[in-house]
């Protein structure tokens, strides 16, 4: 079925539903000879796993990955890599009282209008649980990028109006919000507790930075690197906006302010976010995403049932107070998938030595 596969050379197809038996991914195009283990992939999955802190869903999923194919004696074979994550704590019966209602902010009505039926067990494919397969696939992409010195970090820039003022990337993996500012973390915690008690939810901003990306990644005209990054990030269910580099602030800048002047040592600034004309320029790639509040809230709201009759609804069950922080590893995974795909595209047409920034000292 269209829409479940991403990438051209590094191609990923995901499958599974929120309350089905399992979710997973099939990766085609991963080069042979890379060391890869379940433990390596598990490290990324553990960052996304639910039930670790205040405001997160109490659903207890171990999210243990199983490598079904494509790896032999600890190395990738070049054949499709099959990854499986079994659902261990699914409770579809909790959604039976809501099966005839359209939950505000969810895809219940649109899935029904498109397919003529819908999986009411937590939203099926439209559930945030779907992203566990993306993170697993993104871990394989991460392993490929490591061979070329490319690293991707994602972190919480803002949550519920609390903004990180400092960016210490060494600190993002030391707190559950993946926040780069130690002073902002307790304020974010307080905000989550406050909103959780009110039966509501929070949105925020996630920033993603890619370092070590060589110049030359990206294809004209419709497969620009920033276009593919925007599509990848917008494909995450809770994301409602994407910025590259200066983003929307560019609309208020003069050309003399926005242009990244060039010196023999490199670019003076990075308003372009590491991408010019859709092709990486060797600078850091910088993206930001706007994350909407979780739509499942305990407050009473107006809705309709499948007959179009007006109803009232309160969504109980096990839900996060915000998609942040668990969406942070998902954002990193999607950027890694794009970079892995474009890296292989570039290697197919030019040796690595041909696309370094040799003009800079």
CORDACOR-V749113 format. One record per helix or strand of 3 or more residues. SS is the DSSP state (hx for helix, st for strand). FROM is the first residue (numbers start at 1). LEN is the number of residues. If there is no record, write none. Layout:
ss: [SS:SS]
from: [FROM:FROM]
len: [LEN:LEN]
This chain:
ss: [st:st:hx:st:st:hx:hx:hx:hx:st:hx:hx:st:hx:st:hx:hx:st:st:st:hx:hx]
from: [11:22:38:65:81:92:108:124:128:151:172:182:204:225:239:247:255:285:301:310:328:352]
len: [6:7:11:5:6:7:8:3:19:9:3:16:8:10:6:6:4:7:5:4:22:4]
